[in-house]
């Protein structure tokens, strides 16, 4: 629908879209045509990028009909994207290398003005302006907050490891995003997968709000106030993520599979919430003990003979962090036999206080490619079989393995 406003040459156009992946392309085309007709094609690149991000977010997270409104004037353009979900807008604190969560950050960088307006039906309109529009834009940008509910239950997540939790959050966000897009390609009806994704996403959003509000990376107690009926959603989140991780392990998704330690954290989070909403007492996170972490993973195609025969102290681990080879020198250094060490998780030789940091950093490396320790020497403590720590100089390199997988080769030497 197009509306002409004679005063000032302002033109308003509206387009209704379904919550499907194709809608992002249609929105870009709609905005491009509006700017071409207004004689402002110079704004198209920025406007189409931003509207694509907003429509994709609405499709993924709101899952309602979407309306795009474009208002052009001689000075610029305003674009609004409306959905009908009561879920409040969430700003994620991901790093610059994250594969998701950039939409609002792009608004901050590229738009002259942006904001969020509440809609009468409980939905919201996220809008941005480029140039200097003069279409009588409203100034209020209040984000709708959920109404208080006397049925809310206080859930305590005692000792939540924030660094590990945020790595899980970023990885799970990428997995759920890919899974939703994959649902449209599944044969037959997509109703059940989409309904499950919706329930899982709502539960994930409640956790994300708590993670985003917490400061720092230390262990903290998080408090969630949830409706008792939301418990089933967290059970669904746990089940859906197991299914999605299996898809990632089969190579059906771009995102890497979940590290087993991350899966333990997710199961603790979901079980704590589901249990406390049913009346159970809170139990704290107890940390990562190597003996509780599964060591099973798909075999990797890689020649480990050079590691086994090396005179240097070397360990090789696959991209699931499972040790696949060790030299005699490293076995002597750390007090293991080959049968004891090979097939163990790499956390077996990492002191317990550093395990969560390692798993979080490794997860984000697989997801984003960023790293702080590859191909440069670092001095770290390693864990001896008998429990004492050995300070070592360590250098890790990444090698390509078969099937697009990776192997990480670590060379140890006792520190002077």
Secondary structure, DSSP 8 states (H G I E B T S, - for coil): -EEEETGGGEEEEEEEE-SSTHHHHHHHHHHHHHHHHTT-GGGHHHHHHHHHHHHHHIIIII-S-EEEEEEEETTEEEEEEEE---S--------TT-SS--HHHHHHHH-SEEEEEE-TTS-EEEEEEEE---S--------------TT-EEEEEEEEEHHHHHHHHHHHHHHHHHHHHHHTTSSS--HHHHHHHHHHHHHHHHHHHHHHHS-SSSEEEEEEEE-GGGHHHHHHHHHHHHHHHHHHHTT-SSS----HHHHHHHHHHHHHHHHHHTT----------GGGS-----------HHHHH-SSEEEEEETTSBEEEE-HHHHHHHT--HHHHTTSBGGGGS-HHHHHHHHHHHHHHHHH---SSBTS-EEEEEE-TTS-EEEEEEEEEEEE-GGG-EEEEEEEEE--
